[in-house]
Amino acid sequence: MRQAMIYYQDDLAGILFETDDGEYEFAYDKEYVKSFPERFLTFTMPVSEKKVLI
């Protein structure tokens, strides 16, 4: 499984994962969720502790 660290400006926003099936999931970093609950990356991915299939 490959993964990439995603940053918003200088802050780690979360991790993008490629699954073994070739799908992608994104999970916001827990510290990012606490510090920036209103600073979402896209309108379709509000800040949340849940993984999102994209």
C-alpha positions as CSV (number, residue, x, y, z in Angstrom):
1,M,0.0,0.0,0.0
2,R,1.4,3.4,-1.0
3,Q,0.7,6.6,1.0
4,A,1.4,10.3,0.8
5,M,1.5,13.0,3.4
6,I,-0.8,15.9,2.5
7,Y,0.0,19.4,3.8
8,Y,-2.1,22.5,3.9
9,Q,0.5,25.3,3.9
10,D,3.0,24.1,6.4
11,D,0.6,21.9,8.4
12,L,0.2,18.2,8.0
13,A,-3.5,17.8,7.0
14,G,-3.6,14.1,6.6
15,I,-2.5,10.9,4.8
16,L,-3.7,9.8,1.4
17,F,-3.7,5.9,1.1
18,E,-3.8,3.7,-2.0
19,T,-5.4,0.4,-1.1
20,D,-4.4,-2.9,-2.5
21,D,-7.5,-2.7,-4.7
22,G,-6.3,0.5,-6.3
23,E,-8.8,2.7,-4.5
24,Y,-7.8,5.8,-2.5
25,E,-8.7,6.8,1.0
26,F,-7.9,10.0,2.9
27,A,-7.7,10.4,6.7
28,Y,-7.2,13.8,8.3
29,D,-4.4,14.0,10.9
30,K,-5.8,14.0,14.5
31,E,-3.8,17.1,15.4
32,Y,-5.1,18.9,12.3
33,V,-8.7,18.0,13.2
34,K,-8.2,19.5,16.7
35,S,-6.3,22.6,15.6
36,F,-8.2,23.4,12.3
37,P,-11.7,22.0,12.4
38,E,-13.0,24.5,9.9
39,R,-10.0,24.4,7.4
40,F,-11.1,21.6,5.0
41,L,-9.1,20.7,1.9
42,T,-12.2,20.6,-0.4
43,F,-15.9,21.2,0.0
44,T,-16.5,17.5,-0.4
45,M,-14.1,16.5,2.4
46,P,-15.0,18.4,5.6
47,V,-12.6,18.0,8.5
48,S,-13.4,14.7,10.3
49,E,-11.7,11.9,12.1
50,K,-13.3,9.4,9.7
51,K,-11.5,8.0,6.6
52,V,-13.0,9.1,3.3
53,L,-13.0,7.0,0.2
54,I,-12.2,9.2,-2.8
